Amino acid sequence: MKDHDICVYSEGLVQLKVPVNADRELTVTLEKTDGSTLYISRDIAAVLDRKEKYNFDKAYYVVDNNQSDHFLSLVAILKILGYDWYSSVHHIKFGQIEGMSTRKGKLVHLKDLLEEAKSKAFISMLNSSTTRATNNMDEIADVIGMSAVMINDMKNRRQSNYKFDWDKVLYMKGDSATTLHYNHARLFRKLCDIIT
């Protein structure tokens, strides 16, 4: 990029003015005063390397909403550099689950989350007057807990942040996995009664 004579040098920083749309321009720092690079510099090098190695038709970056400006800048820089495939680079945004952040040390492993969901579903089943005791209650709790986590995640809009709440995840009414399973079981039982 330095060879393209498009960089701005300011107090030891190497920067680039990047128009991301008709109304907005970002100043992107490509190199720090000590000569070290930043994410954007490494992402430019990485996408150029991937294009050369794999000649992709489309490149997708599945990264949270907070990185929108970063990927707008990446695409704009590729365009500035004259790569006609710049428009094949896409940012697939998603919202964050509030309270779970790897940078803040609040990482929750999926295995632990699903174990907790299973445990809470099992307790909920034991406390419900409509639960029928079976030999496979542990397995049923596992399925309900896992689907509760999945349904809770899928019912939120992909690009919206949301706060994870066990009470909502295992809610016994409304648009929850528990209700879905309950209705499925009742319908299946009715179907069995009709058939027999």
Buried (B, 14 or more C-beta within 10 A) or exposed (E): BEEEEEBEEEEEBBBBEBEBEEEEEBEBBBBEEEEEBBEBBEBBEEBEEEBEEEEEEEBEBEBBBEBBBBBBBBBBBBBBEEBEBBEBBEBEBBBBBEEEEEEEEEEBEEEEBBEBBBEBBBEBBEEEEEEEEEEEBEEBBBBBBBBBBBBBEEEBEEEEBBEBEEEBBBBEEEEBBBBBBBEEEEEEEEEEEEEE
